[in-house]
Amino acid sequence: MSKDESLPAVLPYRSIDDGVLDLRGNGISIGYEFIGPSPEVSDLAGLTRRSCQLAGALVHLGTGDMLQVIFNRQPAPAPPTREFFCRAAALVDAERRAQFMAENHWLMPTRLFLTHQFDPPVRSQLKAMLFATNGPQRQTRNELLREYALNRFAAFEDAAAGAVGLRRLSDLETFRELMLNVVYHEYPAALPEPHVRLNEIIGCERFIGGLKPYVNGYHLRPLCITAYPAITVPQILAALLRQPGRMTVCARFICRDAYDAKRDLEDEKKHWNREIIGTMWKVFKSWFGGSQQADRDSTAQLDDINAAIAASAAGMAFGHATVVALIRDEDPDRADLRVNDMRKECHSLGLMCRIEDLGAVEAIQSTWPANGTSNVERILISGANYADLVLPAHHWPGLPHIDSPFYPDKMPTPLECGGAGSGSPFYYPTHINGVSNQLVVGPSGSGKSSLLSALACAYLGIPEAHIVWLDLDYSSFVLAHLLGADYRDMGSQDTAPLCPLAFLDQPGGLEWVFGWFERLFARWNFELDERQSEEFAFCLREARRQGIRTLSGLRAIIPGEQGRIRRILRHYTTYWKHLFDGEPTTAATNRVTVFEMRGLIGLGKRASAPATELILHSIISNLNGSPTCIFADEFWSLLGDEVSAEWLFDAIRTLRKKNAGFVG
């Protein structure tokens, strides 16, 4: 009877329980999301430190254990379609979506699998007896070995913490990873019932082997790395992962105990000793000075082996490494072209490799999670070299979803763009821990105002979102009119003046208006004493009682002995009457409101700063919980105002509770 070589028969997966994958009674495996340091914020010294810590964590694993790091390159999903209340914002979003798709972005999720293969029955029974505390009669052999393996995996997690990020995958995530890495299904598959065997579900696709394998619509071209450079550096494989197109890179490390590693090295040492001794002919030639270059090479190899034996004795982990890059493509000719390009890139990095043909199926199977028997390369490398190979380069992708309790769960971020240099999409974060305040920093002409325009259009894709924009130098003039904004050019004759006393009708309005006047007087180097404060507060209460809402009316009821106050207010009721001496108006209902601030800035801080405070307070007081973003061009100038700083910082802190934030 011929052996069953069908895909379900060779897959080692039975079931998943609490994140632990059962390998059909022959072992267990646990999957993790594997996150490495970002190259943008890590120097070589920092990467080296993290790599050394990861290598040190490998000492907790031993013979029978296996570590697999799998990089999967997948196309980035298209930004979701959104509905906009105005055609201009919809056109901008459509153009941005088209540009995003044309840029051909890719994702590189990285997974780490820790696997333990159970020993043959006789050997494993002895190990179970050695490590059992209550006797093997209480637990089966495999249960004891499973518990011991899980303890080693937990020790590895603890030792690697800080160097890399490890998050254990759920049952559903583990199943979807198996579907992706075996038959390359990228859809969100549902987890089968516990009694259903996973190998039967995953192996339902047609798998065609041979020299050029094919599965699920993809032509597969495996490339195996056969030799490594003498010196490795952290993230050495990162250059290979930048090639566009679907691909999988699997780096497998079959661990060896210190005793087994020493025995392997001693066997290798015997080989090179025989090379040095050589044949009688080489010995005879050496009597006449015919020393061979090969002898010096053999001596160098022996020195390396002796150093490795010493490192193993000092605690360095060693294991058998197998690294396979698997190119997959819908077009067979393009797959051949890509795998040849990948071979050239490997050789340029000092990584010797070959394109598998006769062993293609075995090489592909070695990329499956928890497969430790296919395509086993007996290349013994140190844990330090392996850590350099697999340390992932993790570019921060932003936040794919809005991180705020005011929004529906998993609501996509409104703006997606291409990450500079990484080839991965960047999800612009609108909120972090519920806070949406942002400070945009950059030199003049670098595109800060353009970014605000892009954010404004994207933000309008959020249902019921409102935009308030404090613009400078008319950078938003065209966009504001296209969006149908309520446009107010502050300081112009066509714009209604502000009305400070209108806030007297609001709860706590008297206290706020009094504080606003205190800051206004401070800009004239005038501070109210106790008596003046009482009299001025009385005038404000009288204005509220009598229905006085203009600065001219307030100045009229201030006693003549308060000459300094009257002289200061005279500037705001004469020279700047067109800015401050207005009547109360109804709140605007537009979803986009723009204040052009250039007319204020030219009047100096004594006019522009109080007017800006009034505008901001009117915005904040009208917030009703709807998503609101307050854009402020040149926001740094507001933050640098010492007189308004305390009030402004307090206002910024309260915006989170009202589902609003500053961006500028």
C-alpha positions as CSV (number, residue, x, y, z in Angstrom):
1,M,0.0,0.0,0.0
2,S,1.4,3.4,-1.0
3,K,1.9,6.1,1.6
4,D,-0.7,8.8,1.7
5,E,1.0,12.0,0.6
6,S,-2.0,14.2,0.4
7,L,-2.0,17.6,2.0
8,P,-4.3,16.7,4.9
9,A,-2.1,13.7,5.7
10,V,1.2,15.6,5.9
11,L,-0.2,18.6,7.9
12,P,0.7,18.1,11.6
13,Y,-2.2,20.1,13.1
14,R,-5.1,18.7,15.1
15,S,-6.7,21.3,17.3
16,I,-6.1,24.6,19.2
17,D,-6.9,25.0,22.8
18,D,-6.2,28.2,24.8
19,G,-3.6,29.3,22.2
20,V,-1.7,25.9,22.3
21,L,-1.6,24.1,18.9
22,D,-1.8,20.3,19.2
23,L,0.5,18.6,16.6
24,R,-1.6,15.4,16.3
25,G,-0.2,14.1,19.6
26,N,3.4,14.5,18.5
27,G,4.0,17.9,20.1
28,I,2.7,21.4,20.8
29,S,3.2,24.9,19.4
30,I,2.4,28.4,20.5
31,G,2.2,31.4,18.1
32,Y,3.1,35.0,18.9
33,E,2.9,38.3,17.2
34,F,6.6,39.3,17.0
35,I,7.4,43.0,17.1
36,G,10.9,44.4,16.8
37,P,12.5,47.8,17.2
38,S,12.0,50.5,14.7
39,P,15.0,51.5,12.6
40,E,14.0,55.1,12.8
41,V,14.5,55.4,16.5
42,S,17.2,52.7,17.1
43,D,20.9,53.1,16.5
44,L,23.3,50.2,15.9
45,A,24.2,49.9,19.5
46,G,20.6,49.7,20.6
47,L,19.9,47.0,17.9
48,T,22.9,45.1,19.1
49,R,21.8,45.2,22.7
50,R,18.3,43.9,21.7
51,S,19.8,41.2,19.6
52,C,22.0,40.0,22.4
53,Q,19.1,39.9,24.8
54,L,17.1,37.8,22.3
55,A,20.0,35.5,21.9
56,G,20.2,35.1,25.6
57,A,16.6,34.1,25.8
58,L,17.3,31.1,23.6
59,V,19.2,29.4,26.4
60,H,15.9,28.5,28.0
61,L,15.1,26.2,25.1
62,G,16.8,22.9,24.4
63,T,16.8,19.7,22.3
64,G,13.3,19.0,21.1
65,D,12.4,22.7,21.0
66,M,12.2,24.8,17.9
67,L,11.8,28.5,17.2
68,Q,10.4,29.7,13.9
69,V,10.1,33.3,12.8
70,I,7.9,33.8,9.8
71,F,7.7,37.0,7.8
72,N,4.7,37.3,5.5
73,R,4.5,40.0,2.8
74,Q,1.0,40.9,1.9
75,P,-0.7,43.7,-0.1
76,A,-2.0,46.5,2.1
77,P,-5.8,46.7,2.1
78,A,-7.4,49.6,0.3
79,P,-8.7,52.4,2.4
80,P,-12.4,52.0,3.1
81,T,-15.0,54.1,1.2
82,R,-16.5,56.9,3.2
83,E,-19.5,59.2,2.8
84,F,-19.1,63.0,2.8
85,F,-21.7,65.7,3.1
86,C,-20.0,67.8,0.4
87,R,-18.7,66.9,-3.1
88,A,-15.3,68.6,-2.7
89,A,-14.3,66.4,0.3
90,A,-15.5,63.3,-1.6
91,L,-13.3,64.2,-4.6
92,V,-10.2,64.7,-2.4
93,D,-10.8,61.4,-0.7
94,A,-11.3,59.6,-4.1
95,E,-8.0,61.1,-5.4
96,R,-6.2,60.1,-2.2
97,R,-7.5,56.6,-2.4
98,A,-6.4,56.3,-6.1
99,Q,-2.9,57.6,-5.2
100,F,-2.7,55.1,-2.3
101,M,-3.5,52.1,-4.5
102,A,-1.1,53.3,-7.2
103,E,1.8,53.4,-4.7
104,N,1.5,49.6,-4.2
105,H,2.0,49.4,-0.4
106,W,2.7,46.2,1.4
107,L,2.4,44.8,5.0
108,M,4.9,42.6,6.7
109,P,3.3,40.9,9.8
110,T,5.9,38.8,11.7
111,R,5.0,35.8,13.7
112,L,7.1,33.7,16.1
113,F,6.2,30.0,16.8
114,L,7.7,28.1,19.7
115,T,7.3,24.3,19.2
116,H,8.2,21.2,21.1
117,Q,8.4,17.9,19.4
118,F,7.8,15.0,21.8
119,D,10.6,12.4,22.0
120,P,10.1,8.8,21.0
121,P,8.2,6.8,23.7
122,V,11.2,5.2,25.5
123,R,13.2,8.4,25.8
124,S,10.3,10.6,26.6
125,Q,9.0,8.2,29.3
126,L,12.4,8.5,31.0
127,K,12.3,12.3,30.8
128,A,8.8,12.4,32.2
129,M,9.9,10.3,35.2
130,L,12.8,12.6,35.8
131,F,10.7,15.8,35.8
132,A,7.5,14.5,37.4
133,T,6.9,15.6,41.0
134,N,3.9,13.5,41.8
135,G,4.8,10.4,39.9
136,P,4.1,9.5,36.3
137,Q,1.0,7.5,37.3
138,R,-0.9,10.8,37.8
139,Q,-0.3,12.2,34.4
140,T,0.4,10.8,31.0
141,R,3.8,11.0,29.5
142,N,2.9,13.7,27.0
143,E,1.1,15.8,29.5
144,L,4.2,16.0,31.7
145,L,6.4,16.9,28.7
146,R,3.8,19.4,27.5
147,E,3.8,21.1,30.9
148,Y,7.6,21.2,31.0
149,A,7.7,22.7,27.5
150,L,5.2,25.4,28.4
151,N,7.3,26.3,31.4
152,R,10.3,26.7,29.1
153,F,8.3,28.8,26.6
154,A,7.2,31.1,29.5
155,A,10.8,31.5,30.6
156,F,11.7,32.5,27.0
157,E,8.9,35.1,26.9
158,D,10.2,36.6,30.2
159,A,13.8,36.7,29.0
160,A,13.0,38.3,25.7
161,A,10.7,40.9,27.1
162,G,12.1,44.4,26.5
163,A,14.2,43.3,23.5
164,V,11.2,42.5,21.4
165,G,7.4,42.5,21.7
166,L,5.7,39.2,22.1
167,R,1.9,38.9,22.2
168,R,0.4,35.4,22.3
169,L,-2.0,34.7,19.5
170,S,-5.6,33.7,20.2
171,D,-7.1,30.5,18.9
172,L,-8.7,32.3,16.0
173,E,-5.5,34.2,15.2
174,T,-3.5,31.0,15.3
175,F,-5.9,29.3,12.9
176,R,-5.9,32.2,10.5
177,E,-2.0,32.1,10.6
178,L,-2.1,28.4,9.6
179,M,-4.5,29.1,6.8
180,L,-2.2,31.9,5.5
181,N,1.1,30.1,5.8
182,V,0.0,26.7,4.4
183,V,-2.6,27.5,1.7
184,Y,-2.2,31.3,1.6
185,H,-5.9,32.2,2.4
186,E,-6.0,35.9,3.3
187,Y,-9.7,36.1,4.2
188,P,-10.9,36.2,7.9
189,A,-11.7,32.5,8.2
190,A,-13.9,31.3,11.1
191,L,-12.5,29.0,13.7
192,P,-13.9,25.4,13.3
193,E,-15.6,23.6,16.1
194,P,-13.2,21.9,18.6
195,H,-14.0,18.4,17.3
196,V,-13.1,19.2,13.7
197,R,-9.5,18.3,12.8
198,L,-7.6,21.3,11.5
199,N,-5.5,19.3,9.0
200,E,-8.6,18.3,7.2
201,I,-9.9,21.9,7.0
202,I,-6.6,23.5,6.1
203,G,-5.6,20.8,3.6
204,C,-8.8,21.2,1.5
205,E,-6.8,23.1,-1.2
206,R,-5.2,21.3,-4.2
207,F,-1.4,21.2,-3.7
208,I,0.6,20.4,-6.9
209,G,4.2,19.5,-6.1
210,G,7.1,18.8,-8.5
211,L,9.9,21.2,-9.5
212,K,7.6,24.2,-9.6
213,P,4.9,23.8,-7.0
214,Y,1.5,25.4,-7.2
215,V,-1.2,25.9,-4.6
216,N,-4.4,28.0,-4.3
217,G,-3.7,30.0,-7.5
218,Y,0.0,30.8,-6.6
219,H,3.1,29.6,-8.2
220,L,5.7,28.9,-5.5
221,R,9.5,29.4,-5.9
222,P,11.5,28.5,-2.8
223,L,15.0,29.8,-2.2
224,C,17.2,28.3,0.5
225,I,20.1,30.1,2.2
226,T,23.0,27.7,2.5
227,A,25.8,29.8,4.0
228,Y,26.1,33.0,6.1
229,P,28.6,35.8,6.3
230,A,31.4,35.5,8.8
231,I,30.0,38.6,10.7
232,T,26.2,39.3,11.0
233,V,24.6,42.5,12.1
234,P,21.1,43.0,13.5
235,Q,18.2,43.0,11.0
236,I,20.4,41.6,8.2
237,L,17.3,40.1,6.5
238,A,15.5,43.4,6.4
239,A,16.9,44.2,3.0
240,L,15.3,41.0,1.5
241,L,11.9,41.9,2.9
242,R,11.6,45.1,0.9
243,Q,11.1,43.4,-2.4
244,P,7.5,44.0,-3.7
245,G,5.2,41.1,-4.2
246,R,3.8,38.3,-2.0
247,M,6.5,36.3,-0.2
248,T,7.2,34.4,2.9
249,V,10.6,34.3,4.7
250,C,10.9,31.5,7.3
251,A,13.9,31.3,9.7
252,R,13.8,28.1,11.7
253,F,16.1,27.3,14.7
254,I,16.1,23.7,15.9
255,C,17.5,24.1,19.4
256,R,20.3,21.9,20.8
257,D,21.1,21.4,24.5
258,A,24.6,22.4,25.6
259,Y,25.7,18.8,25.7
260,D,24.2,18.0,22.2
261,A,25.7,21.2,20.7
262,K,29.2,20.3,22.1
263,R,28.9,16.8,20.6
264,D,27.9,18.3,17.2
265,L,30.9,20.6,17.4
266,E,33.3,17.9,18.4
267,D,32.1,15.8,15.4
268,E,32.8,18.8,13.2
269,K,36.2,19.2,14.9
270,K,37.1,15.6,14.0
271,H,36.4,16.3,10.3
272,W,38.8,19.3,10.2
273,N,41.4,17.4,12.2
274,R,41.4,14.7,9.5
275,E,41.8,17.5,6.9
276,I,44.9,18.8,8.7
277,I,46.4,15.3,9.0
278,G,45.6,14.6,5.4
279,T,47.0,11.8,3.3
280,M,50.5,10.4,3.4
281,W,51.3,12.3,0.2
282,K,50.4,15.6,1.8
283,V,52.6,14.7,4.8
284,F,55.4,13.8,2.5
285,K,55.1,17.1,0.6
286,S,55.2,19.0,3.9
287,W,58.7,17.6,4.6
288,F,59.9,19.6,1.6
289,G,58.1,22.9,2.6
290,G,55.0,22.2,0.5
291,S,52.6,23.6,3.1
292,Q,49.2,23.9,1.6
293,Q,46.8,26.8,1.9
294,A,44.1,24.3,2.7
295,D,45.9,23.4,5.9
296,R,45.8,27.1,7.1
297,D,42.1,27.2,6.2
298,S,41.5,24.0,8.2
299,T,43.4,25.5,11.2
300,A,41.2,28.6,11.0
301,Q,38.1,26.4,11.0
302,L,39.4,24.6,14.0
303,D,39.9,27.9,15.8
304,D,36.4,28.9,15.1
305,I,35.0,25.5,16.4
306,N,37.1,25.8,19.6
307,A,35.7,29.3,20.1
308,A,32.2,28.0,19.5
309,I,32.7,25.2,22.1
310,A,33.9,27.8,24.6
311,A,30.9,30.0,23.8
312,S,28.5,27.0,24.3
313,A,30.1,26.2,27.6
314,A,29.7,29.9,28.6
315,G,25.9,29.7,28.0
316,M,25.5,30.6,24.3
317,A,22.7,28.7,22.6
318,F,23.4,26.7,19.4
319,G,21.0,25.1,16.9
320,H,20.4,24.0,13.4
321,A,19.2,26.9,11.2
322,T,17.1,26.7,8.1
323,V,16.2,29.9,6.3
324,V,13.8,29.7,3.3
325,A,12.5,32.6,1.2
326,L,9.3,31.6,-0.6
327,I,8.2,33.7,-3.5
328,R,4.6,33.3,-4.6
329,D,2.9,34.9,-7.6
330,E,-0.1,34.3,-9.8
331,D,2.1,34.5,-12.9
332,P,4.8,31.7,-13.2
333,D,7.2,33.8,-15.3
334,R,7.1,36.7,-12.9
335,A,7.7,34.3,-10.0
336,D,10.8,33.0,-11.8
337,L,12.0,36.6,-12.3
338,R,11.4,37.6,-8.7
339,V,13.2,34.5,-7.2
340,N,16.2,35.2,-9.4
341,D,16.2,38.9,-8.2
342,M,16.0,37.6,-4.7
343,R,19.0,35.3,-5.2
344,K,21.1,38.3,-6.5
345,E,20.1,40.4,-3.4
346,C,21.1,37.5,-1.1
347,H,24.5,37.2,-2.7
348,S,25.1,40.9,-2.5
349,L,24.6,40.6,1.3
350,G,27.0,37.8,1.6
351,L,24.3,35.2,2.0
352,M,24.9,32.2,-0.2
353,C,21.7,30.6,-1.5
354,R,20.2,28.3,-4.1
355,I,16.8,28.1,-5.8
356,E,15.3,24.7,-4.9
357,D,14.0,22.5,-7.6
358,L,14.1,18.8,-6.7
359,G,13.6,19.7,-3.0
360,A,11.0,22.4,-3.6
361,V,8.2,20.6,-1.8
362,E,10.3,19.9,1.3
363,A,11.5,23.5,1.3
364,I,7.9,24.8,1.1
365,Q,6.8,22.4,4.0
366,S,9.6,23.8,6.1
367,T,7.9,27.2,6.1
368,W,4.8,25.8,7.6
369,P,4.4,26.7,11.3
370,A,5.6,24.0,13.7
371,N,7.2,21.9,10.9
372,G,10.6,20.7,12.2
373,T,11.1,17.7,10.1
374,S,11.1,18.9,6.5
375,N,14.2,20.3,4.7
376,V,16.4,20.1,7.9
377,E,19.7,21.8,7.2
378,R,22.5,20.7,9.5
379,I,24.0,24.2,9.6
380,L,24.9,24.8,13.2
381,I,24.9,28.5,14.1
382,S,24.9,30.4,17.4
383,G,21.9,32.0,19.0
384,A,23.6,35.4,18.5
385,N,23.8,34.9,14.7
386,Y,20.2,33.6,14.6
387,A,19.0,36.6,16.6
388,D,20.7,39.0,14.1
389,L,18.9,37.2,11.3
390,V,15.4,37.3,12.7
391,L,15.3,40.6,14.6
392,P,12.4,42.3,12.8
393,A,12.5,45.9,11.7
394,H,9.1,47.2,12.8
395,H,8.1,50.6,11.3
396,W,5.4,52.2,13.4
397,P,2.2,51.9,11.3
398,G,0.2,54.5,13.2
399,L,-3.2,53.5,14.5
400,P,-5.5,51.7,12.1
401,H,-8.5,52.6,14.3
402,I,-9.7,55.7,16.2
403,D,-8.5,55.2,19.8
404,S,-11.4,57.0,21.6
405,P,-14.4,55.8,23.5
406,F,-16.6,58.4,21.8
407,Y,-16.4,56.4,18.5
408,P,-17.7,53.0,17.5
409,D,-15.2,50.1,18.2
410,K,-12.7,49.5,15.4
411,M,-13.8,52.6,13.5
412,P,-11.0,53.1,10.8
413,T,-8.8,56.1,11.0
414,P,-9.9,58.7,8.4
415,L,-6.5,59.2,6.8
416,E,-4.2,56.6,5.3
417,C,-1.0,57.4,3.5
418,G,2.3,55.8,2.4
419,G,5.0,55.4,5.0
420,A,8.2,57.1,3.9
421,G,10.9,54.5,3.1
422,S,9.1,51.5,4.6
423,G,6.8,50.7,1.7
424,S,4.1,50.1,4.3
425,P,0.9,52.1,4.8
426,F,0.8,54.6,7.6
427,Y,-2.5,55.1,9.5
428,Y,-2.5,58.7,10.7
429,P,-3.5,58.6,14.4
430,T,-6.3,61.0,15.2
431,H,-6.4,60.0,18.9
432,I,-4.1,58.3,21.3
433,N,-5.7,57.1,24.6
434,G,-8.7,59.2,23.7
435,V,-6.7,62.4,23.3
436,S,-6.8,64.1,19.9
437,N,-4.5,67.1,20.5
438,Q,-1.7,67.3,18.0
439,L,1.3,69.6,17.5
440,V,2.7,69.7,13.9
441,V,6.3,70.8,13.8
442,G,8.3,71.6,10.7
443,P,10.3,74.3,8.8
444,S,8.5,76.9,6.7
445,G,7.3,75.6,3.4
446,S,7.5,71.9,4.4
447,G,3.7,71.4,4.0
448,K,2.2,71.9,7.4
449,S,-0.8,73.8,6.0
450,S,-1.2,71.2,3.3
451,L,-1.3,68.5,6.0
452,L,-4.0,70.4,7.8
453,S,-6.1,70.6,4.6
454,A,-5.7,66.9,4.0
455,L,-6.7,66.1,7.6
456,A,-9.7,68.4,7.4
457,C,-11.0,66.7,4.2
458,A,-10.4,63.3,5.7
459,Y,-12.0,64.2,9.1
460,L,-15.2,65.2,7.4
461,G,-15.7,61.5,6.5
462,I,-16.5,60.8,10.1
463,P,-20.3,61.1,10.7
464,E,-21.4,64.4,12.3
465,A,-17.8,65.7,12.4
466,H,-17.2,69.4,12.7
467,I,-14.2,71.4,11.7
468,V,-13.2,74.8,13.1
469,W,-10.1,76.4,11.5
470,L,-8.0,79.3,12.8
471,D,-6.2,80.0,9.5
472,L,-3.3,82.4,8.8
473,D,-2.5,84.0,5.5
474,Y,-5.5,82.5,3.6
475,S,-4.0,79.1,3.1
476,S,-7.4,77.5,3.5
477,F,-9.4,80.2,1.5
478,V,-10.1,78.0,-1.6
479,L,-10.7,74.8,0.3
480,A,-13.0,76.5,2.8
481,H,-15.3,77.9,0.1
482,L,-15.3,74.5,-1.7
483,L,-16.4,72.9,1.5
484,G,-19.2,75.5,2.0
485,A,-17.6,76.8,5.2
486,D,-18.8,79.7,7.3
487,Y,-15.8,81.9,6.4
488,R,-15.0,84.8,8.7
489,D,-12.1,87.2,7.8
490,M,-11.4,88.7,11.2
491,G,-10.8,92.4,11.1
492,S,-12.6,93.0,7.8
493,Q,-15.7,95.2,7.6
494,D,-17.8,92.3,6.3
495,T,-17.3,90.3,9.5
496,A,-19.4,90.9,12.6
497,P,-17.5,92.0,15.7
498,L,-16.9,89.7,18.6
499,C,-19.1,90.1,21.7
500,P,-17.2,89.3,24.9
501,L,-20.2,90.0,27.2
502,A,-22.3,87.4,25.4
503,F,-20.7,84.8,27.6
504,L,-22.4,86.4,30.7
505,D,-25.5,84.4,29.7
506,Q,-23.7,81.0,30.0
507,P,-23.2,79.0,33.2
508,G,-20.0,80.2,34.8
509,G,-19.8,83.0,32.2
510,L,-19.3,85.8,34.7
511,E,-16.2,84.2,36.1
512,W,-14.8,83.5,32.7
513,V,-15.4,87.1,31.4
514,F,-13.8,88.5,34.5
515,G,-10.7,86.3,33.9
516,W,-10.7,87.4,30.3
517,F,-10.6,91.1,31.3
518,E,-7.8,90.4,33.9
519,R,-5.7,88.9,31.1
520,L,-6.6,91.8,28.8
521,F,-5.5,94.4,31.5
522,A,-2.3,92.4,32.1
523,R,-1.3,93.1,28.5
524,W,-1.4,96.8,29.4
525,N,0.8,96.2,32.5
526,F,-2.2,96.9,34.7
527,E,-3.3,94.6,37.5
528,L,-6.6,95.1,39.4
529,D,-6.2,95.6,43.2
530,E,-8.8,94.2,45.6
531,R,-11.1,97.2,45.5
532,Q,-10.9,97.6,41.7
533,S,-11.6,93.9,41.3
534,E,-14.8,94.2,43.5
535,E,-16.0,97.3,41.6
536,F,-15.3,95.8,38.2
537,A,-17.0,92.5,39.1
538,F,-20.0,94.6,40.3
539,C,-20.1,96.4,36.9
540,L,-20.2,93.0,35.1
541,R,-23.0,91.8,37.3
542,E,-24.9,95.0,36.5
543,A,-24.3,94.6,32.8
544,R,-25.7,91.0,33.0
545,R,-28.8,92.2,35.0
546,Q,-29.5,95.2,32.7
547,G,-28.9,93.2,29.5
548,I,-25.9,95.2,28.5
549,R,-23.8,93.1,26.0
550,T,-21.5,95.6,24.2
551,L,-18.1,96.9,25.5
552,S,-19.4,100.4,24.9
553,G,-22.3,99.8,27.2
554,L,-20.0,98.3,29.8
555,R,-17.6,101.2,29.7
556,A,-20.5,103.6,30.1
557,I,-21.5,102.1,33.5
558,I,-17.9,102.0,34.9
559,P,-17.4,104.8,37.4
560,G,-15.3,107.8,36.4
561,E,-12.8,107.1,39.2
562,Q,-11.7,103.9,37.4
563,G,-9.9,106.1,34.8
564,R,-7.3,103.5,33.9
565,I,-9.9,100.8,33.1
566,R,-11.9,103.2,31.1
567,R,-8.8,104.4,29.1
568,I,-7.9,100.7,28.3
569,L,-11.4,99.8,27.2
570,R,-11.5,102.9,25.0
571,H,-9.1,101.3,22.6
572,Y,-11.4,98.3,22.3
573,T,-14.5,100.6,21.7
574,T,-12.9,103.0,19.3
575,Y,-9.8,101.9,17.4
576,W,-10.7,98.2,17.6
577,K,-14.5,98.6,17.7
578,H,-14.9,96.6,14.5
579,L,-13.4,93.6,16.4
580,F,-14.7,93.7,20.0
581,D,-17.8,96.0,20.2
582,G,-20.4,93.6,18.7
583,E,-23.9,92.4,19.6
584,P,-24.7,88.8,20.5
585,T,-25.2,86.5,17.5
586,T,-26.7,83.1,17.0
587,A,-24.2,80.2,16.9
588,A,-23.2,79.0,13.4
589,T,-24.6,75.6,12.3
590,N,-22.1,74.9,9.5
591,R,-20.0,71.8,9.8
592,V,-17.0,73.8,8.7
593,T,-16.1,77.2,10.2
594,V,-13.0,79.1,9.3
595,F,-11.5,82.2,11.0
596,E,-8.9,84.0,9.0
597,M,-6.6,85.5,11.6
598,R,-4.2,87.7,9.5
599,G,-6.3,90.8,10.2
600,L,-5.8,90.3,13.9
601,I,-2.1,89.4,13.9
602,G,-1.1,92.7,12.4
603,L,-2.8,94.7,15.3
604,G,-0.4,93.3,17.9
605,K,-0.8,91.1,21.0
606,R,-3.1,93.6,22.8
607,A,-5.8,93.1,20.2
608,S,-5.0,89.7,18.6
609,A,-4.6,87.6,21.8
610,P,-7.9,88.7,23.5
611,A,-9.7,88.2,20.2
612,T,-8.2,84.7,19.8
613,E,-9.3,83.8,23.4
614,L,-12.8,84.9,22.6
615,I,-12.9,82.8,19.4
616,L,-11.5,79.7,21.1
617,H,-13.9,80.1,24.1
618,S,-16.9,80.5,21.8
619,I,-15.8,77.3,20.0
620,I,-15.4,75.4,23.2
621,S,-18.6,76.6,24.8
622,N,-20.6,75.4,21.8
623,L,-19.2,71.9,21.8
624,N,-22.0,69.3,22.2
625,G,-20.2,66.0,22.0
626,S,-20.1,65.7,18.3
627,P,-16.6,65.0,16.8
628,T,-14.9,68.3,16.5
629,C,-11.4,69.1,15.4
630,I,-10.0,72.6,16.0
631,F,-7.2,73.4,13.4
632,A,-4.9,76.3,14.3
633,D,-2.3,77.4,11.8
634,E,1.0,78.4,13.5
635,F,-0.4,77.0,16.8
636,W,3.0,77.4,18.4
637,S,2.4,81.2,18.6
638,L,-0.6,80.6,20.8
639,L,1.3,78.2,23.1
640,G,4.1,80.8,23.5
641,D,1.8,83.5,24.8
642,E,2.7,83.7,28.5
643,V,-0.5,85.7,29.5
644,S,-2.9,83.2,27.8
645,A,-0.8,80.1,28.5
646,E,-2.5,79.0,31.8
647,W,-6.0,79.5,30.4
648,L,-5.1,77.8,27.1
649,F,-3.5,74.8,28.7
650,D,-6.6,74.3,30.9
651,A,-8.8,74.6,27.9
652,I,-6.7,72.0,26.0
653,R,-7.0,69.5,28.9
654,T,-10.8,69.8,29.0
655,L,-11.3,69.2,25.3
656,R,-11.0,65.4,25.7
657,K,-14.2,65.2,27.7
658,K,-16.1,67.0,24.9
659,N,-14.8,64.8,22.0
660,A,-12.7,67.6,20.5
661,G,-9.0,68.4,20.1
662,F,-6.5,70.9,18.8
663,V,-4.4,70.3,15.8
664,G,-1.8,72.8,14.8
